[in-house]
Structures are given as C-alpha cells and as structure tokens.
Amino acid sequence: MTAVTSHVFGIRQFDRDARFLSIKSPEFDFDSFDIIAESLLLAIDARVVEKESNADLHIWLIDFEGCRLLLKGEHYSGALWLESMSDDDEETLTFIASLLNSSRW
C-alpha cells in the first residue's frame, strides 16, 4: 500500500460532549478507504488494532498513545470521523483536533 502524503486532513466538526471528531479528508470509496485511513493514522502517529468493514462502513479500533478510539469511514457520504469510547478519552480527541487544526499536511 502506498501512503497518501500530499492530501490535507482537517476538522469538519468537533463535538466534545458527544465525543465525536469529524475529519475533512480526501474523497474515498470502499476500495481506497485503507489508503486514506492509513495516511491519517501515520500523520497523527496512531496504529490499527483491529479492522472491521461491511457494505458501507469501515470501523477501525485504533491506538493513539495508549488510548483506544474508533476510526469510522462511510464511503457513500464520504464521512470520516473519530469517536472516543469513554469520557476519559475526551482529552485525547481534543489533542488530535489541535493536531489537525495546526498541522501543515
């Protein structure tokens, strides 16, 4: 797999209360999701723990500095987002949002 290094990631929406971070990303379809998602994980220095996909939704359990998050991608709508799995992970999403907000991809 070839990493996508020239694409821009950013914040589409961040809802701390809902523990949800929607990410601006390059367009993807079912077959190209892995390339986009791996590029995002490389950029934020996270790793995949487990992958699951069905007809329209990819769900990856990822590890970011010891915190487990869900990376989800729905290719019909082109939506890519992170969800924290507990209230304790809210700070992690805030930190990732700051990375995406300040980085020059």
N, C-alpha and C positions, 0 to 999 in steps of 0.2 A: 504494500500500500504506500502511496506517495502522499506525504503530508501537504496540506494546503497552507502555505505560509504567507501568501500575498492578500488573503481575504481579511476583511475587517469584521471584528466582533464588537458588540457594544450592548448597551442596556436598552431594552424596549420598554420594560415596566418592572418595577421592584415594589413588592408589597410585603413589608416586614411582618405584618400581622398574619398574613396568610402563608408566610414562609415560602415565597414564590419569586423567582427572578427570571423574567422573560428576556431572552437574548436575541439581539439583532445578529443575523448571520447570513452568509451567502445562501442562495437558493439551493435546495437539495431535494432529492427524490428518495424513494425507498433504497435504491442501489447505491446512492452516493452519500447517504447519511453517515456511514462509518468514517469516511474521509473527513467530513466536516466536523463530526464529533471528536475524532482523534486529534484534529488540529486545535480545537478549543481546549481539550484536556492538556495537550502539550503546552499551549500558551499559558495556562494557569497552573501548570505543574501538578496535575492530578492524574490518577490512574484508574483503569477499569477494574472492578472486582467481579462483576457479573453482567451479562448481556441477555436481554430478552426482547423479542420483537414479534409482532403479529401483523395482521394485514395493513394497518395504517399507523401503528405507534411503536416506536423504539423506546425501551426503558432500560437504562443502564444504571446499575449501582456503582458509584464511583467513590474513591477515597481521595479526599483533599486534606492533607496534613493531619491524618488520623480521624477526620470527620467523614461520616458516610452521608452522601447526598444522592438524590436521584436525578439523573440527566434524562430528559424526555424529549423526543422529537416526533412530531406528527407531520408526515410529508405532504398530505393533501392541503393543509393550511400553511405549510412552511414554518410552523411554530417550533421553536427550540427553547427549552427552559430548564431551570434547576429548581428542585424542591428540597427543603430540609426535612428530615424525618422526625425531628423533635424540636421543642422550644429551645433546647440547649444549643442548637446549630444556627440560630438566628444570626449570631455574630459572624459566623463563617460566611453566610450569604452576603452580609453587609461588606465583609472584606473582599469577597470576589466581585461584588458590584463596584467597589472602589478600584479594583484592578482593571476591570473592563472600562470604567469611566476615565481612567488616567493613562492607560497604555496607548502606545502608538504602534498598532499592529502593522 
